[in-house]
Amino acid sequence: MQMLDMDIIVINIIYYEKGLNGKTTIRNYGRLYASKDFDMFVFQPKDSKYMDDFIVAPATNPTEALKIWSKLYR
C-alpha cells in the first residue's frame, strides 16, 4: 500500500434537524477529507463499514459534489 505524502484537512459534515416536537437534533453525514490545496476531496459516509467505502471528487466543483452526497446519504 502506497502512502500519500500530503497534508489532509478533515471536516465533519453535520446538519441540524428540527423535529415536530420543536427539539433540534444534530445529524452527522460523515467526514470530508480535503487535500491541503483543496484540489481533491474524499467523502466517507458516517455509516460506512469499510475503509474503502468512500466517494472521491475533484475540486472543480466541490459545492455540487456536496449537494449530490447530501442527497445520497440522507
Phi and psi restraints in degrees (range 20) as a CNS / XPLOR table:
assign (resid 1 and name C) (resid 2 and name N)
       (resid 2 and name CA) (resid 2 and name C) 1.0 -93.2 20.0 2
assign (resid 2 and name N) (resid 2 and name CA)
       (resid 2 and name C) (resid 3 and name N) 1.0 130.9 20.0 2
assign (resid 2 and name C) (resid 3 and name N)
       (resid 3 and name CA) (resid 3 and name C) 1.0 -93.3 20.0 2
assign (resid 3 and name N) (resid 3 and name CA)
       (resid 3 and name C) (resid 4 and name N) 1.0 137.3 20.0 2
assign (resid 3 and name C) (resid 4 and name N)
       (resid 4 and name CA) (resid 4 and name C) 1.0 -86.0 20.0 2
assign (resid 4 and name N) (resid 4 and name CA)
       (resid 4 and name C) (resid 5 and name N) 1.0 138.4 20.0 2
assign (resid 4 and name C) (resid 5 and name N)
       (resid 5 and name CA) (resid 5 and name C) 1.0 -98.6 20.0 2
assign (resid 5 and name N) (resid 5 and name CA)
       (resid 5 and name C) (resid 6 and name N) 1.0 86.4 20.0 2
assign (resid 5 and name C) (resid 6 and name N)
       (resid 6 and name CA) (resid 6 and name C) 1.0 -154.9 20.0 2
assign (resid 6 and name N) (resid 6 and name CA)
       (resid 6 and name C) (resid 7 and name N) 1.0 155.4 20.0 2
assign (resid 6 and name C) (resid 7 and name N)
       (resid 7 and name CA) (resid 7 and name C) 1.0 -81.3 20.0 2
assign (resid 7 and name N) (resid 7 and name CA)
       (resid 7 and name C) (resid 8 and name N) 1.0 137.9 20.0 2
assign (resid 7 and name C) (resid 8 and name N)
       (resid 8 and name CA) (resid 8 and name C) 1.0 -121.4 20.0 2
assign (resid 8 and name N) (resid 8 and name CA)
       (resid 8 and name C) (resid 9 and name N) 1.0 135.9 20.0 2
assign (resid 8 and name C) (resid 9 and name N)
       (resid 9 and name CA) (resid 9 and name C) 1.0 -103.4 20.0 2
assign (resid 9 and name N) (resid 9 and name CA)
       (resid 9 and name C) (resid 10 and name N) 1.0 130.6 20.0 2
assign (resid 9 and name C) (resid 10 and name N)
       (resid 10 and name CA) (resid 10 and name C) 1.0 -109.7 20.0 2
assign (resid 10 and name N) (resid 10 and name CA)
       (resid 10 and name C) (resid 11 and name N) 1.0 127.2 20.0 2
assign (resid 10 and name C) (resid 11 and name N)
       (resid 11 and name CA) (resid 11 and name C) 1.0 -122.7 20.0 2
assign (resid 11 and name N) (resid 11 and name CA)
       (resid 11 and name C) (resid 12 and name N) 1.0 121.8 20.0 2
assign (resid 11 and name C) (resid 12 and name N)
       (resid 12 and name CA) (resid 12 and name C) 1.0 -81.7 20.0 2
assign (resid 12 and name N) (resid 12 and name CA)
       (resid 12 and name C) (resid 13 and name N) 1.0 128.2 20.0 2
assign (resid 12 and name C) (resid 13 and name N)
       (resid 13 and name CA) (resid 13 and name C) 1.0 -99.8 20.0 2
assign (resid 13 and name N) (resid 13 and name CA)
       (resid 13 and name C) (resid 14 and name N) 1.0 114.8 20.0 2
assign (resid 13 and name C) (resid 14 and name N)
       (resid 14 and name CA) (resid 14 and name C) 1.0 -129.6 20.0 2
assign (resid 14 and name N) (resid 14 and name CA)
       (resid 14 and name C) (resid 15 and name N) 1.0 161.3 20.0 2
assign (resid 14 and name C) (resid 15 and name N)
       (resid 15 and name CA) (resid 15 and name C) 1.0 -145.1 20.0 2
assign (resid 15 and name N) (resid 15 and name CA)
       (resid 15 and name C) (resid 16 and name N) 1.0 158.3 20.0 2
assign (resid 15 and name C) (resid 16 and name N)
       (resid 16 and name CA) (resid 16 and name C) 1.0 -102.8 20.0 2
assign (resid 16 and name N) (resid 16 and name CA)
       (resid 16 and name C) (resid 17 and name N) 1.0 133.6 20.0 2
assign (resid 16 and name C) (resid 17 and name N)
       (resid 17 and name CA) (resid 17 and name C) 1.0 -124.0 20.0 2
assign (resid 17 and name N) (resid 17 and name CA)
       (resid 17 and name C) (resid 18 and name N) 1.0 126.2 20.0 2
assign (resid 17 and name C) (resid 18 and name N)
       (resid 18 and name CA) (resid 18 and name C) 1.0 -96.7 20.0 2
assign (resid 18 and name N) (resid 18 and name CA)
       (resid 18 and name C) (resid 19 and name N) 1.0 122.8 20.0 2
assign (resid 18 and name C) (resid 19 and name N)
       (resid 19 and name CA) (resid 19 and name C) 1.0 -82.1 20.0 2
assign (resid 19 and name N) (resid 19 and name CA)
       (resid 19 and name C) (resid 20 and name N) 1.0 175.5 20.0 2
assign (resid 19 and name C) (resid 20 and name N)
       (resid 20 and name CA) (resid 20 and name C) 1.0 -65.3 20.0 2
assign (resid 20 and name N) (resid 20 and name CA)
       (resid 20 and name C) (resid 21 and name N) 1.0 -26.6 20.0 2
assign (resid 20 and name C) (resid 21 and name N)
       (resid 21 and name CA) (resid 21 and name C) 1.0 -84.3 20.0 2
assign (resid 21 and name N) (resid 21 and name CA)
       (resid 21 and name C) (resid 22 and name N) 1.0 3.4 20.0 2
assign (resid 21 and name C) (resid 22 and name N)
       (resid 22 and name CA) (resid 22 and name C) 1.0 86.9 20.0 2
assign (resid 22 and name N) (resid 22 and name CA)
       (resid 22 and name C) (resid 23 and name N) 1.0 -2.9 20.0 2
assign (resid 22 and name C) (resid 23 and name N)
       (resid 23 and name CA) (resid 23 and name C) 1.0 -83.1 20.0 2
assign (resid 23 and name N) (resid 23 and name CA)
       (resid 23 and name C) (resid 24 and name N) 1.0 136.0 20.0 2
assign (resid 23 and name C) (resid 24 and name N)
       (resid 24 and name CA) (resid 24 and name C) 1.0 -93.6 20.0 2
assign (resid 24 and name N) (resid 24 and name CA)
       (resid 24 and name C) (resid 25 and name N) 1.0 132.2 20.0 2
assign (resid 24 and name C) (resid 25 and name N)
       (resid 25 and name CA) (resid 25 and name C) 1.0 -118.2 20.0 2
assign (resid 25 and name N) (resid 25 and name CA)
       (resid 25 and name C) (resid 26 and name N) 1.0 139.8 20.0 2
assign (resid 25 and name C) (resid 26 and name N)
       (resid 26 and name CA) (resid 26 and name C) 1.0 -92.9 20.0 2
assign (resid 26 and name N) (resid 26 and name CA)
       (resid 26 and name C) (resid 27 and name N) 1.0 126.1 20.0 2
assign (resid 26 and name C) (resid 27 and name N)
       (resid 27 and name CA) (resid 27 and name C) 1.0 -109.2 20.0 2
assign (resid 27 and name N) (resid 27 and name CA)
       (resid 27 and name C) (resid 28 and name N) 1.0 147.7 20.0 2
assign (resid 27 and name C) (resid 28 and name N)
       (resid 28 and name CA) (resid 28 and name C) 1.0 -118.4 20.0 2
assign (resid 28 and name N) (resid 28 and name CA)
       (resid 28 and name C) (resid 29 and name N) 1.0 120.5 20.0 2
assign (resid 28 and name C) (resid 29 and name N)
       (resid 29 and name CA) (resid 29 and name C) 1.0 -78.5 20.0 2
assign (resid 29 and name N) (resid 29 and name CA)
       (resid 29 and name C) (resid 30 and name N) 1.0 -43.2 20.0 2
assign (resid 29 and name C) (resid 30 and name N)
       (resid 30 and name CA) (resid 30 and name C) 1.0 153.0 20.0 2
assign (resid 30 and name N) (resid 30 and name CA)
       (resid 30 and name C) (resid 31 and name N) 1.0 -154.2 20.0 2
assign (resid 30 and name C) (resid 31 and name N)
       (resid 31 and name CA) (resid 31 and name C) 1.0 -120.0 20.0 2
assign (resid 31 and name N) (resid 31 and name CA)
       (resid 31 and name C) (resid 32 and name N) 1.0 141.6 20.0 2
assign (resid 31 and name C) (resid 32 and name N)
       (resid 32 and name CA) (resid 32 and name C) 1.0 -110.9 20.0 2
assign (resid 32 and name N) (resid 32 and name CA)
       (resid 32 and name C) (resid 33 and name N) 1.0 119.4 20.0 2
assign (resid 32 and name C) (resid 33 and name N)
       (resid 33 and name CA) (resid 33 and name C) 1.0 -100.4 20.0 2
assign (resid 33 and name N) (resid 33 and name CA)
       (resid 33 and name C) (resid 34 and name N) 1.0 130.7 20.0 2
assign (resid 33 and name C) (resid 34 and name N)
       (resid 34 and name CA) (resid 34 and name C) 1.0 -127.1 20.0 2
assign (resid 34 and name N) (resid 34 and name CA)
       (resid 34 and name C) (resid 35 and name N) 1.0 143.2 20.0 2
assign (resid 34 and name C) (resid 35 and name N)
       (resid 35 and name CA) (resid 35 and name C) 1.0 -70.6 20.0 2
assign (resid 35 and name N) (resid 35 and name CA)
       (resid 35 and name C) (resid 36 and name N) 1.0 159.3 20.0 2
assign (resid 35 and name C) (resid 36 and name N)
       (resid 36 and name CA) (resid 36 and name C) 1.0 -56.6 20.0 2
assign (resid 36 and name N) (resid 36 and name CA)
       (resid 36 and name C) (resid 37 and name N) 1.0 -35.2 20.0 2
assign (resid 36 and name C) (resid 37 and name N)
       (resid 37 and name CA) (resid 37 and name C) 1.0 -89.6 20.0 2
assign (resid 37 and name N) (resid 37 and name CA)
       (resid 37 and name C) (resid 38 and name N) 1.0 3.2 20.0 2
assign (resid 37 and name C) (resid 38 and name N)
       (resid 38 and name CA) (resid 38 and name C) 1.0 55.3 20.0 2
assign (resid 38 and name N) (resid 38 and name CA)
       (resid 38 and name C) (resid 39 and name N) 1.0 39.8 20.0 2
assign (resid 38 and name C) (resid 39 and name N)
       (resid 39 and name CA) (resid 39 and name C) 1.0 -101.0 20.0 2
assign (resid 39 and name N) (resid 39 and name CA)
       (resid 39 and name C) (resid 40 and name N) 1.0 -6.1 20.0 2
assign (resid 39 and name C) (resid 40 and name N)
       (resid 40 and name CA) (resid 40 and name C) 1.0 -150.1 20.0 2
assign (resid 40 and name N) (resid 40 and name CA)
       (resid 40 and name C) (resid 41 and name N) 1.0 139.3 20.0 2
assign (resid 40 and name C) (resid 41 and name N)
       (resid 41 and name CA) (resid 41 and name C) 1.0 -123.6 20.0 2
assign (resid 41 and name N) (resid 41 and name CA)
       (resid 41 and name C) (resid 42 and name N) 1.0 141.3 20.0 2
assign (resid 41 and name C) (resid 42 and name N)
       (resid 42 and name CA) (resid 42 and name C) 1.0 -128.2 20.0 2
assign (resid 42 and name N) (resid 42 and name CA)
       (resid 42 and name C) (resid 43 and name N) 1.0 127.8 20.0 2
assign (resid 42 and name C) (resid 43 and name N)
       (resid 43 and name CA) (resid 43 and name C) 1.0 -110.3 20.0 2
assign (resid 43 and name N) (resid 43 and name CA)
       (resid 43 and name C) (resid 44 and name N) 1.0 128.2 20.0 2
assign (resid 43 and name C) (resid 44 and name N)
       (resid 44 and name CA) (resid 44 and name C) 1.0 -116.4 20.0 2
assign (resid 44 and name N) (resid 44 and name CA)
       (resid 44 and name C) (resid 45 and name N) 1.0 114.1 20.0 2
assign (resid 44 and name C) (resid 45 and name N)
       (resid 45 and name CA) (resid 45 and name C) 1.0 -61.9 20.0 2
assign (resid 45 and name N) (resid 45 and name CA)
       (resid 45 and name C) (resid 46 and name N) 1.0 151.7 20.0 2
assign (resid 45 and name C) (resid 46 and name N)
       (resid 46 and name CA) (resid 46 and name C) 1.0 -60.4 20.0 2
assign (resid 46 and name N) (resid 46 and name CA)
       (resid 46 and name C) (resid 47 and name N) 1.0 -38.9 20.0 2
assign (resid 46 and name C) (resid 47 and name N)
       (resid 47 and name CA) (resid 47 and name C) 1.0 -86.8 20.0 2
assign (resid 47 and name N) (resid 47 and name CA)
       (resid 47 and name C) (resid 48 and name N) 1.0 8.3 20.0 2
assign (resid 47 and name C) (resid 48 and name N)
       (resid 48 and name CA) (resid 48 and name C) 1.0 -67.3 20.0 2
assign (resid 48 and name N) (resid 48 and name CA)
       (resid 48 and name C) (resid 49 and name N) 1.0 138.9 20.0 2
assign (resid 48 and name C) (resid 49 and name N)
       (resid 49 and name CA) (resid 49 and name C) 1.0 -99.0 20.0 2
assign (resid 49 and name N) (resid 49 and name CA)
       (resid 49 and name C) (resid 50 and name N) 1.0 -16.4 20.0 2
assign (resid 49 and name C) (resid 50 and name N)
       (resid 50 and name CA) (resid 50 and name C) 1.0 -125.4 20.0 2
assign (resid 50 and name N) (resid 50 and name CA)
       (resid 50 and name C) (resid 51 and name N) 1.0 151.8 20.0 2
assign (resid 50 and name C) (resid 51 and name N)
       (resid 51 and name CA) (resid 51 and name C) 1.0 -64.4 20.0 2
assign (resid 51 and name N) (resid 51 and name CA)
       (resid 51 and name C) (resid 52 and name N) 1.0 -26.8 20.0 2
assign (resid 51 and name C) (resid 52 and name N)
       (resid 52 and name CA) (resid 52 and name C) 1.0 -92.3 20.0 2
assign (resid 52 and name N) (resid 52 and name CA)
       (resid 52 and name C) (resid 53 and name N) 1.0 11.6 20.0 2
assign (resid 52 and name C) (resid 53 and name N)
       (resid 53 and name CA) (resid 53 and name C) 1.0 -90.8 20.0 2
assign (resid 53 and name N) (resid 53 and name CA)
       (resid 53 and name C) (resid 54 and name N) 1.0 84.0 20.0 2
assign (resid 53 and name C) (resid 54 and name N)
       (resid 54 and name CA) (resid 54 and name C) 1.0 -149.6 20.0 2
assign (resid 54 and name N) (resid 54 and name CA)
       (resid 54 and name C) (resid 55 and name N) 1.0 167.7 20.0 2
assign (resid 54 and name C) (resid 55 and name N)
       (resid 55 and name CA) (resid 55 and name C) 1.0 -121.1 20.0 2
assign (resid 55 and name N) (resid 55 and name CA)
       (resid 55 and name C) (resid 56 and name N) 1.0 132.4 20.0 2
assign (resid 55 and name C) (resid 56 and name N)
       (resid 56 and name CA) (resid 56 and name C) 1.0 -108.9 20.0 2
assign (resid 56 and name N) (resid 56 and name CA)
       (resid 56 and name C) (resid 57 and name N) 1.0 138.6 20.0 2
assign (resid 56 and name C) (resid 57 and name N)
       (resid 57 and name CA) (resid 57 and name C) 1.0 -139.4 20.0 2
assign (resid 57 and name N) (resid 57 and name CA)
       (resid 57 and name C) (resid 58 and name N) 1.0 136.3 20.0 2
assign (resid 57 and name C) (resid 58 and name N)
       (resid 58 and name CA) (resid 58 and name C) 1.0 -71.3 20.0 2
assign (resid 58 and name N) (resid 58 and name CA)
       (resid 58 and name C) (resid 59 and name N) 1.0 160.8 20.0 2
assign (resid 58 and name C) (resid 59 and name N)
       (resid 59 and name CA) (resid 59 and name C) 1.0 -83.0 20.0 2
assign (resid 59 and name N) (resid 59 and name CA)
       (resid 59 and name C) (resid 60 and name N) 1.0 14.8 20.0 2
assign (resid 59 and name C) (resid 60 and name N)
       (resid 60 and name CA) (resid 60 and name C) 1.0 -61.7 20.0 2
assign (resid 60 and name N) (resid 60 and name CA)
       (resid 60 and name C) (resid 61 and name N) 1.0 -35.0 20.0 2
assign (resid 60 and name C) (resid 61 and name N)
       (resid 61 and name CA) (resid 61 and name C) 1.0 -151.9 20.0 2
assign (resid 61 and name N) (resid 61 and name CA)
       (resid 61 and name C) (resid 62 and name N) 1.0 71.6 20.0 2
assign (resid 61 and name C) (resid 62 and name N)
       (resid 62 and name CA) (resid 62 and name C) 1.0 -65.0 20.0 2
assign (resid 62 and name N) (resid 62 and name CA)
       (resid 62 and name C) (resid 63 and name N) 1.0 -28.5 20.0 2
assign (resid 62 and name C) (resid 63 and name N)
       (resid 63 and name CA) (resid 63 and name C) 1.0 -64.7 20.0 2
assign (resid 63 and name N) (resid 63 and name CA)
       (resid 63 and name C) (resid 64 and name N) 1.0 -43.6 20.0 2
assign (resid 63 and name C) (resid 64 and name N)
       (resid 64 and name CA) (resid 64 and name C) 1.0 -65.5 20.0 2
assign (resid 64 and name N) (resid 64 and name CA)
       (resid 64 and name C) (resid 65 and name N) 1.0 -38.5 20.0 2
assign (resid 64 and name C) (resid 65 and name N)
       (resid 65 and name CA) (resid 65 and name C) 1.0 -63.0 20.0 2
assign (resid 65 and name N) (resid 65 and name CA)
       (resid 65 and name C) (resid 66 and name N) 1.0 -41.2 20.0 2
assign (resid 65 and name C) (resid 66 and name N)
       (resid 66 and name CA) (resid 66 and name C) 1.0 -64.4 20.0 2
assign (resid 66 and name N) (resid 66 and name CA)
       (resid 66 and name C) (resid 67 and name N) 1.0 -36.1 20.0 2
assign (resid 66 and name C) (resid 67 and name N)
       (resid 67 and name CA) (resid 67 and name C) 1.0 -62.8 20.0 2
assign (resid 67 and name N) (resid 67 and name CA)
       (resid 67 and name C) (resid 68 and name N) 1.0 -43.0 20.0 2
assign (resid 67 and name C) (resid 68 and name N)
       (resid 68 and name CA) (resid 68 and name C) 1.0 -64.7 20.0 2
assign (resid 68 and name N) (resid 68 and name CA)
       (resid 68 and name C) (resid 69 and name N) 1.0 -46.3 20.0 2
assign (resid 68 and name C) (resid 69 and name N)
       (resid 69 and name CA) (resid 69 and name C) 1.0 -61.9 20.0 2
assign (resid 69 and name N) (resid 69 and name CA)
       (resid 69 and name C) (resid 70 and name N) 1.0 -39.3 20.0 2
assign (resid 69 and name C) (resid 70 and name N)
       (resid 70 and name CA) (resid 70 and name C) 1.0 -66.1 20.0 2
assign (resid 70 and name N) (resid 70 and name CA)
       (resid 70 and name C) (resid 71 and name N) 1.0 -31.6 20.0 2
assign (resid 70 and name C) (resid 71 and name N)
       (resid 71 and name CA) (resid 71 and name C) 1.0 -72.6 20.0 2
assign (resid 71 and name N) (resid 71 and name CA)
       (resid 71 and name C) (resid 72 and name N) 1.0 -35.4 20.0 2
assign (resid 71 and name C) (resid 72 and name N)
       (resid 72 and name CA) (resid 72 and name C) 1.0 -70.8 20.0 2
assign (resid 72 and name N) (resid 72 and name CA)
       (resid 72 and name C) (resid 73 and name N) 1.0 -34.3 20.0 2
assign (resid 72 and name C) (resid 73 and name N)
       (resid 73 and name CA) (resid 73 and name C) 1.0 -114.3 20.0 2
assign (resid 73 and name N) (resid 73 and name CA)
       (resid 73 and name C) (resid 74 and name N) 1.0 38.2 20.0 2
